[in-house]
Amino acid sequence: MKILIINTYYYPNMIGGTENSIKILAENLAKLDNNIVAVYSADNNNKKLKKEKINNVEMYRGHAGRYQIERLKNFNTKKIKKIRNKILELNNITAKKEIRTVIEDFQPDVIHTNNLFGISTIIWKIAKEKYNIPIIHTLRDYWMLYPIVSNEKLSKILLQPFMRKRTKYVDVVTAPSNCTLEKFIDNGYFKSSKKECVVNAIDIDIEETRRIIDDKTKRKNKDIKFMFVGMLTENKGIRNLLEAFTSIKNDKISLHIYGQGILESLVKDKEKQDNRIKYHGQLKNEDLKEEWIKNDVLIVPSIWEEPFGRVVIEGNQYGLPVIGANRGGIKEIIDLTHAGKTYQFDNIKELKNKIEYFCDRDKIKKYFQNILSNIEIYSIKTQLNTFMNIYTEEWKSYKE
């Protein structure tokens, strides 16, 4: 089967969890017999459609035309510029031309879209009406509910009706958590689409996880290392985490922060005020792996409804129980794996209590068996089987 995956960014341009999820999916789909996988992205700064091959995946790296994709990563972009960008995105002429070129060159059996910032949902219409190709879309965030204009009222009045209408072209919509899927359904999106929750996956080496946990079981020192991994923004809850942590009087604990974002200066200020806080900046995955192993407990304090919460599974993979806010997919994961504790997302005192609970190494070790017993729920094999079943069913229905 020829599968075309579409996302705004693709490896090595890794922005967040979405890009990790798509890379893992694309590369593992390509390993299956009789599959040919391609990815189309819009992150080529050279203003040309570039074709290459990365880890057995055909790569069409396009660009967003007049849409300024770099503003997605600029936390200080003014609202008026965001609105202009959104207008350019809604019917992106460059993306329309490129997707026609990609489809005619690759000739996919199915198209699987993900984040479409800058690319535009117009490609759904093109794929269905011009080429009659089944479309599967995975909800990775709430972009279609609250487009990038930082104005909820304007989104609801002008943009949501437009986005809602476009979803009629999607055959199957999936999301990595039930809460994300239900949010769109409740708002009238994807009325004619089949719907399924397909959790994100990671490449799990259960024997490696077992070895890491064996080593962590042998730790006897009372110094407990907590860690935060993610964007330093309000919606990720870093401000609440810093407030809760600094209120704890315990010189045997430390908080290690990995990431970048608009609140970086706040983190650096807190680091100067409290020598237990260590800011490490944004690390590459290979360097971050060493930090996962060094630390003891992961904290995921998001105050927005995470579509999934991939970082929770990544923490478990390296033997870290998780303190997670009860928001979106975070709660769904922890409820399923029993590999951590949740708290009311806006209750700083409760977060503080959860951190204090895990200041005892013996309590940390109680979660190791739950990790080993349940982490394979998020194995890539499970996700591959589910998506291949969806692809095959839709492809067959179009051929009949």
C-alpha positions as CSV (number, residue, x, y, z in Angstrom):
1,M,0.0,0.0,0.0
2,K,1.2,3.5,-0.8
3,I,0.6,5.8,2.2
4,L,1.1,9.6,2.1
5,I,1.5,11.2,5.5
6,I,1.1,15.0,5.7
7,N,2.3,17.3,8.5
8,T,3.6,20.8,8.7
9,Y,7.0,19.7,10.0
10,Y,9.0,16.5,9.7
11,Y,12.3,15.2,10.9
12,P,14.9,16.6,11.4
13,N,12.7,19.7,12.1
14,M,11.3,18.4,15.4
15,I,9.0,20.9,17.1
16,G,7.2,18.7,19.6
17,G,5.5,15.4,20.4
18,T,3.6,15.4,17.1
19,E,6.8,15.2,15.0
20,N,8.1,12.4,17.2
21,S,4.8,10.5,16.8
22,I,4.8,10.9,13.0
23,K,8.4,10.0,12.5
24,I,7.9,6.8,14.5
25,L,4.7,6.0,12.6
26,A,6.1,6.7,9.1
27,E,9.3,4.7,9.6
28,N,7.6,1.7,11.1
29,L,4.9,1.7,8.4
30,A,7.7,1.7,5.9
31,K,9.2,-1.5,7.5
32,L,6.0,-3.5,6.8
33,D,5.9,-5.7,3.7
34,N,4.3,-4.2,0.6
35,N,4.2,-0.7,2.1
36,I,5.7,2.4,0.5
37,V,5.5,5.5,2.7
38,A,5.9,9.2,1.8
39,V,5.7,12.3,3.9
40,Y,4.8,15.8,2.6
41,S,5.8,18.8,4.9
42,A,5.9,22.5,4.5
43,D,9.2,23.3,6.3
44,N,11.6,23.9,3.5
45,N,13.1,27.4,3.7
46,N,14.4,27.2,0.2
47,K,11.0,27.9,-1.3
48,K,11.2,24.8,-3.5
49,L,9.6,21.3,-3.3
50,K,12.6,19.1,-2.4
51,K,12.4,15.3,-2.8
52,E,14.7,13.1,-0.7
53,K,14.7,9.8,1.2
54,I,15.0,9.6,5.0
55,N,15.2,6.2,6.8
56,N,13.3,4.5,4.0
57,V,10.6,7.1,3.9
58,E,10.1,9.1,0.7
59,M,10.2,12.8,1.6
60,Y,8.6,15.7,-0.2
61,R,9.7,18.8,1.7
62,G,7.7,21.8,0.5
63,H,7.2,25.3,1.8
64,A,4.2,27.4,2.9
65,G,4.5,30.1,0.2
66,R,3.6,33.6,1.6
67,Y,2.5,32.0,4.9
68,Q,5.3,32.7,7.3
69,I,5.8,29.3,9.0
70,E,8.6,30.6,11.2
71,R,6.0,32.5,13.2
72,L,4.7,29.2,14.6
73,K,7.9,29.1,16.7
74,N,8.0,32.8,17.5
75,F,6.2,33.3,20.9
76,N,6.2,37.1,20.5
77,T,4.4,37.4,17.1
78,K,1.9,40.2,17.2
79,K,-1.8,39.3,16.9
80,I,-2.3,41.2,13.7
81,K,0.4,39.2,12.0
82,K,-1.1,36.0,13.3
83,I,-4.4,37.0,11.7
84,R,-2.7,37.8,8.4
85,N,-1.0,34.4,8.5
86,K,-4.3,32.7,9.1
87,I,-5.9,34.4,6.1
88,L,-3.0,33.3,3.9
89,E,-3.3,29.7,5.3
90,L,-7.0,29.1,4.7
91,N,-6.6,28.7,0.9
92,N,-2.8,28.4,0.5
93,I,-2.1,28.6,-3.2
94,T,1.5,27.2,-2.8
95,A,0.2,24.2,-0.8
96,K,-2.5,23.5,-3.4
97,K,0.1,23.4,-6.2
98,E,2.5,21.2,-4.2
99,I,0.0,18.7,-3.1
100,R,-1.1,18.1,-6.7
101,T,2.5,17.6,-7.7
102,V,3.1,15.2,-4.8
103,I,-0.1,13.2,-5.4
104,E,0.6,12.8,-9.1
105,D,4.2,11.8,-8.5
106,F,3.6,9.4,-5.6
107,Q,0.1,8.2,-6.5
108,P,-1.0,7.3,-2.9
109,D,-3.7,4.8,-2.0
110,V,-4.5,6.7,1.1
111,I,-3.7,10.1,2.6
112,H,-3.1,10.5,6.4
113,T,-3.1,14.2,7.5
114,N,-2.0,15.5,10.8
115,N,-1.1,19.1,11.7
116,L,-1.9,21.4,8.8
117,F,-0.6,24.7,10.0
118,G,0.3,26.7,6.9
119,I,-0.6,23.9,4.6
120,S,-4.4,24.4,4.8
121,T,-7.3,22.0,4.9
122,I,-7.9,22.8,1.3
123,I,-5.8,19.7,0.5
124,W,-8.7,17.6,1.8
125,K,-10.9,19.0,-0.9
126,I,-8.3,18.5,-3.6
127,A,-7.5,14.9,-2.6
128,K,-11.2,13.9,-2.6
129,E,-12.7,15.9,-5.5
130,K,-9.8,15.8,-8.0
131,Y,-8.1,12.4,-7.1
132,N,-10.8,10.4,-5.2
133,I,-8.3,9.3,-2.5
134,P,-9.5,8.4,1.0
135,I,-8.5,10.7,3.8
136,I,-7.7,9.9,7.4
137,H,-7.0,12.8,9.7
138,T,-5.5,12.6,13.2
139,L,-6.2,15.4,15.6
140,R,-2.9,16.4,17.3
141,D,-4.2,19.6,18.9
142,Y,-7.1,22.1,18.9
143,W,-6.0,24.1,16.0
144,M,-9.4,23.8,14.1
145,L,-11.3,24.8,17.2
146,Y,-9.1,27.8,18.2
147,P,-7.0,28.8,15.2
148,I,-3.9,30.8,15.7
149,V,-5.4,34.2,16.1
150,S,-5.3,34.3,19.9
151,N,-8.9,35.4,19.9
152,E,-11.5,32.8,20.9
153,K,-14.5,35.0,19.9
154,L,-13.1,35.7,16.4
155,S,-12.3,32.0,16.0
156,K,-15.9,30.9,16.9
157,I,-17.6,33.5,14.7
158,L,-15.4,33.5,11.6
159,L,-13.1,30.5,11.5
160,Q,-14.9,27.6,13.2
161,P,-17.8,27.5,10.7
162,F,-15.3,27.5,7.8
163,M,-13.1,24.7,9.4
164,R,-16.2,22.7,10.4
165,K,-17.5,22.7,6.8
166,R,-14.1,21.5,5.5
167,T,-14.2,18.4,7.7
168,K,-16.9,16.8,5.4
169,Y,-14.0,15.6,3.2
170,V,-12.5,13.5,5.9
171,D,-13.4,9.8,5.8
172,V,-11.9,8.8,9.2
173,V,-10.9,11.0,12.0
174,T,-8.7,9.7,14.8
175,A,-7.3,11.3,18.0
176,P,-4.8,10.0,20.5
177,S,-7.2,10.5,23.4
178,N,-11.0,10.2,23.8
179,C,-11.2,13.7,25.3
180,T,-9.8,15.3,22.2
181,L,-12.1,13.4,19.9
182,E,-15.1,14.2,22.0
183,K,-14.3,17.9,22.1
184,F,-14.5,18.1,18.3
185,I,-17.6,15.9,18.1
186,D,-19.3,18.1,20.7
187,N,-18.5,21.2,18.6
188,G,-20.1,19.7,15.4
189,Y,-16.9,18.7,13.5
190,F,-16.5,15.6,11.4
191,K,-20.2,14.8,11.4
192,S,-19.9,12.4,8.4
193,S,-16.5,10.9,9.4
194,K,-15.9,7.6,11.1
195,K,-14.3,8.2,14.5
196,E,-11.7,6.2,16.4
197,C,-9.3,6.8,19.3
198,V,-5.8,5.6,18.3
199,V,-3.3,6.3,21.1
200,N,0.2,7.5,20.2
201,A,3.0,5.1,20.3
202,I,6.7,4.9,21.2
203,D,9.4,2.5,20.1
204,I,9.5,0.5,23.3
205,D,12.4,-1.8,24.1
206,I,10.9,-3.5,27.1
207,E,14.2,-5.2,28.0
208,E,16.0,-1.8,28.0
209,T,13.2,-0.4,30.2
210,R,13.6,-3.4,32.5
211,R,17.4,-2.8,32.8
212,I,16.9,0.9,33.6
213,I,14.3,0.1,36.3
214,D,16.6,-2.6,37.7
215,D,19.3,0.0,38.1
216,K,16.9,2.6,39.6
217,T,15.7,-0.1,42.0
218,K,19.2,-0.2,43.4
219,R,19.4,3.5,44.1
220,K,19.5,4.2,47.9
221,N,20.4,7.8,48.2
222,K,17.8,10.2,49.5
223,D,18.4,12.9,46.9
224,I,15.3,12.8,44.6
225,K,15.5,14.4,41.1
226,F,12.3,15.7,39.6
227,M,12.1,16.7,36.0
228,F,10.0,18.7,33.6
229,V,10.3,18.3,29.8
230,G,8.4,20.5,27.4
231,M,7.7,24.0,26.2
232,L,8.1,26.8,28.7
233,T,4.7,28.3,28.1
234,E,1.7,29.1,30.3
235,N,-0.4,26.2,29.0
236,K,2.3,23.7,30.0
237,G,1.9,24.8,33.6
238,I,5.6,25.6,34.3
239,R,4.6,28.6,36.4
240,N,2.4,26.5,38.7
241,L,5.2,23.9,39.0
242,L,7.8,26.5,40.0
243,E,5.4,27.9,42.6
244,A,4.7,24.5,44.1
245,F,8.3,23.3,44.1
246,T,9.8,26.4,45.7
247,S,7.2,26.2,48.5
248,I,8.7,22.9,49.6
249,K,11.3,23.1,52.3
250,N,13.5,20.1,51.5
251,D,17.2,20.4,50.5
252,K,17.3,16.7,49.3
253,I,15.2,17.4,46.2
254,S,16.0,19.1,42.9
255,L,14.0,20.2,39.8
256,H,15.6,19.7,36.4
257,I,13.9,21.6,33.5
258,Y,14.4,20.8,29.8
259,G,12.8,23.0,27.1
260,Q,12.5,26.5,25.7
261,G,9.7,29.0,25.4
262,I,8.4,32.4,26.3
263,L,8.7,31.8,30.1
264,E,12.4,30.9,29.9
265,S,13.4,34.2,31.7
266,L,11.1,33.2,34.6
267,V,12.8,29.8,34.8
268,K,16.2,31.4,34.8
269,D,15.2,33.8,37.5
270,K,13.9,31.0,39.7
271,E,17.1,29.1,39.1
272,K,19.1,32.1,40.5
273,Q,16.7,32.3,43.5
274,D,16.7,28.6,44.3
275,N,19.8,26.5,43.8
276,R,17.7,23.3,43.7
277,I,16.3,24.3,40.3
278,K,18.5,23.5,37.3
279,Y,17.7,24.7,33.8
280,H,19.2,22.7,31.0
281,G,17.7,24.3,27.9
282,Q,16.5,22.4,24.9
283,L,18.3,19.1,24.4
284,K,18.5,16.8,21.4
285,N,16.7,13.4,21.9
286,E,20.0,11.5,22.2
287,D,21.2,13.9,25.0
288,L,17.8,13.9,26.7
289,K,17.9,10.1,27.0
290,E,20.8,10.4,29.5
291,E,18.7,12.9,31.5
292,W,15.6,10.6,31.6
293,I,17.8,7.9,33.1
294,K,19.4,10.3,35.7
295,N,16.1,11.6,37.1
296,D,13.6,9.9,39.3
297,V,10.1,11.4,38.8
298,L,8.6,13.3,35.9
299,I,6.1,16.1,36.4
300,V,3.6,17.0,33.7
301,P,1.7,20.1,35.0
302,S,-0.2,21.2,31.9
303,I,-3.2,23.5,32.5
304,W,-4.6,22.9,29.0
305,E,-6.3,19.7,27.8
306,E,-3.4,17.9,26.3
307,P,-4.5,15.9,23.2
308,F,-2.4,13.0,24.4
309,G,0.6,13.7,26.7
310,R,3.3,11.7,24.9
311,V,5.9,12.8,27.5
312,V,4.1,10.7,30.1
313,I,4.9,7.5,28.2
314,E,8.4,8.6,27.5
315,G,9.0,9.1,31.2
316,N,7.6,5.7,32.0
317,Q,9.8,4.2,29.3
318,Y,12.8,5.3,31.3
319,G,11.5,4.2,34.7
320,L,10.0,7.5,35.9
321,P,6.6,7.5,37.6
322,V,4.6,10.6,36.7
323,I,2.9,13.4,38.6
324,G,0.4,14.6,36.0
325,A,-2.3,17.2,35.8
326,N,-5.8,15.8,35.3
327,R,-6.0,17.4,31.9
328,G,-6.9,15.6,28.6
329,G,-4.8,12.7,27.6
330,I,-2.5,12.9,30.6
331,K,-5.2,11.6,33.0
332,E,-6.3,8.9,30.5
333,I,-2.7,7.5,30.3
334,I,-2.1,7.5,34.0
335,D,-5.5,6.0,34.7
336,L,-4.7,3.2,32.3
337,T,-1.1,2.5,33.3
338,H,-1.3,3.2,37.1
339,A,2.2,4.5,36.7
340,G,1.9,7.8,38.6
341,K,-0.5,10.2,40.3
342,T,-2.8,12.9,39.0
343,Y,-3.9,16.1,40.7
344,Q,-6.4,18.9,40.0
345,F,-4.6,21.0,37.3
346,D,-5.1,24.4,39.0
347,N,-4.5,23.3,42.6
348,I,-0.9,24.3,43.4
349,K,-1.2,22.9,47.0
350,E,-2.3,19.5,45.7
351,L,0.7,19.5,43.2
352,K,3.0,20.4,46.1
353,N,1.5,17.4,48.1
354,K,2.1,15.1,45.2
355,I,5.8,16.2,44.9
356,E,6.2,15.7,48.6
357,Y,4.7,12.2,48.4
358,F,7.4,11.2,45.9
359,C,10.3,12.6,48.0
360,D,10.4,9.1,49.4
361,R,12.4,6.7,47.2
362,D,10.6,3.6,48.5
363,K,7.3,5.2,47.2
364,I,8.9,5.8,43.8
365,K,9.9,2.1,43.5
366,K,6.3,1.0,44.1
367,Y,5.4,2.2,40.6
368,F,8.1,0.2,38.7
369,Q,6.1,-2.9,38.3
370,N,3.1,-1.0,37.0
371,I,5.3,0.6,34.4
372,L,6.7,-2.8,33.3
373,S,3.2,-4.4,33.2
374,N,1.4,-1.7,31.2
375,I,3.8,0.3,29.0
376,E,3.5,-2.0,26.1
377,I,-0.1,-0.7,25.7
378,Y,1.6,2.1,23.8
379,S,3.8,-0.1,21.7
380,I,4.2,0.9,18.0
381,K,3.0,-2.6,17.0
382,T,-0.5,-1.9,18.4
383,Q,-0.7,1.4,16.6
384,L,0.5,0.0,13.3
385,N,-2.1,-2.7,13.3
386,T,-4.9,-0.2,14.1
387,F,-3.9,2.3,11.4
388,M,-3.2,-0.4,8.8
389,N,-6.7,-1.7,9.4
390,I,-8.2,1.8,8.9
391,Y,-6.1,2.4,5.7
392,T,-7.0,-1.0,4.2
393,E,-10.7,-0.7,4.9
394,E,-11.0,2.8,3.4
395,W,-8.9,1.9,0.4
396,K,-11.0,-1.2,-0.3
397,S,-14.2,0.9,0.1
398,Y,-13.0,3.3,-2.6
399,K,-12.1,0.5,-5.0
400,E,-15.5,-1.2,-4.8
